[in-house]
């Protein structure tokens, strides 16, 4: 099981979202080879999921692109509608910019079938390949949630039966995390979009 140290990442992430910089940092744990001095940065590993159109979405789907990722489930009664509203703002702003895509992972694959994801996307007025809503094996979804430094777990005491983070995460073309924010807060997303602009300017 992959473990991410939240305290380090949160500090770096807040710095990324709250300061004016020319270059965004690479977030997450990193290792420095004592012999060579080379640094290995945290990155999103190889993945493969199925989107609302029944297509396989994997790392190759984002070749040369940055993307914004989040975790959600359709029947979520609390934060997901707020996060979806903010993701739609990002979708609308960058709809014609081929350098950026959006990727939403359901954490309720049992109920969120491809067909339900399709109806959900249509209800938001969005479509692939700009915004992918993906499902897959539960264990693989929960594993990648850790790589996104996010929480995703079943919890019968949580609203809707799942405990999960409301982060939006900015992933660069090399699958490094470059920024994140609270996806329920419009002001945080305003700054996040400035980070997106900064990253795209470097591509």
N, C-alpha and C positions, 0 to 999 in steps of 0.2 A: 504494500500500500504506500502510495506517495504521500509525504507529509510536507506541508508548507508552513513556514514560520510566519504567522500573521502579523506579529508585532513589527518585524522588519519591513514587511511589504506595506503595511498600513502607513507607516511613517513615510516611506518612499512615495507611496501613492498619493498621500495628502500633499506632499511637496510638489508632485507632478501636476496636481489639479489646482493648486493654489498659488503658484508662482509664475512669473513671466520668465520664460526661458527661450533660448534659441534652439535647443535640442532637448527632446524628452529623454529621461533616463530609461534604462532597461530594468524592469522591476523583477523582484523575486530573488531567491537564493542564487548565488553564483560561487563557483569554485575556481581558485587560482592554483595553477600547477607550480609548485615551488621550484621545479627544475627549469622550466622555460619561462615562467611568468605569464603564460597564456591563461586567459580567463574563459571559462565555460559558463554561459548565462542560462538561466532557466528559460525553457521554451515549451510551447504546447506540443505534445508528442503526436505521433501518427494516429489518425482517427478515421472512422468511416461510419456515417449514419445515413438515414433515409429521410428525404425532405417531403414536403407536402405534395409534390408531384410524383412521388415514388422513385425519385432519382437518388443515386448514391452520391453523397456529399462527403468529400475527403479533403486532405491537405491540398491535393492537386486542384481542387475547385477554387482555391484562393491563390493560385500561382501569380506572383507579381502584384497582389492586392493586399491592402490592409482590411481588417474587418472588426466589427463591433459585436461582441458576444454577450449573451445573458442567459439566465436560467428561468424557467417559468413552468406553469401548468395551466391548462385551459380553465379548469374549475376553481382556480385560486380565488378566494373571496377577499383578499387583502391587498397585497402590494403589486401583484402582477398587472392589473388594469392600469395602475399608475405608471409602471415601468413601460408597458406597451405604448402608452400615450407619448412618453418621451422618446422611445425608439421610433415611433412614427414621425416625430419631429426630425430625427436624424435621417430617416428614410426620405422625407420630403426635401430636405436641404440638399442631400447628395444623390438624389435619384438618377441624375444624368451623369454622375461622375463615376466612371468605370474603375477608378482606383480603390473604391471602398464598397464593401458588402456588409450585410448584417446576418447574424447567425444566432438563432434562438433554440436552445436545447430544452425540450420538455423533460421534466423530472418525474413524470407520471406516464411512462410508456404503455402501461396496461390499458389506460383509458384513452390516452391521446394517440389514436391511430392516425395513419396517413390521411384517411378520409376526414377525420375531425380536424386535423391540422390544416387541411385544404380549406374547409369551411371557415376556420378561424382566420386564416390569411385573407380570404375573400371578404370576411366581415370587416377587416381593418382596411380593405381597399389596397392591399399590397400583393406583390407577386415575386416569385423567383425569376431570374437568378439574383435579383437585388437583395431580397430578404428570404433566407431559408429558415423554415421551421422544421426541426429535425427530431426524429425519434430513433430508438435503437435498443440494445440490450441495457437493462437497468444498471448492471455493474459497470459497464463501460461509460455510461452517462455520469454516474456518480464518481468514477475515477477522474474523468476530465473536469468535473466540477472542482476537484482538489487542485488540478493543474491551473484552473482559472482562479485559484485562491478564494474559492467560494464554498458555501455550505449547501449541501443537498442531501436530505435524508428523510425517510419516512418517520413521522411522529404523530401518533394518534391524538396527542393533546394539542397539536398545532392546528390553526385554521386550515381546513381543507385536507388535513392529514399529512402535510409535508412542511418541514422546516427548510427554508432556503434563503439565500442572500438576494438582495435586490441590486447587486452591482451591475454596472455596464463596464465592459473591459475593452480596451483598444489593443488589438493585436496587429503587429506589423507583418510585412511580407516574409520575414524570417521566423515568424511565430513566437516572437518575444512580446511580452506584455509591456506596453509603453505608458498606459494611463488607465485609471478607473475612477468611477464616481458612484454615488448613490443615485440609482436610476429612478427614485421616486421624487427627487427634488429638482425642479426646473432650473434653479439657479446653478446647481452643481452641473447639470447637463449643459448649460450655457458655456461654462468653463471647459467642460469636456469637449465640446465641439471646437473650441479654440485649440485644444490639444490635437484634435483630428486634423484641423487645418495645418497645424505646425508639422505634423507627421507627413501629411500628403505633400507639403512643400519640399520635403526632403526626398521624395520618391522620384 
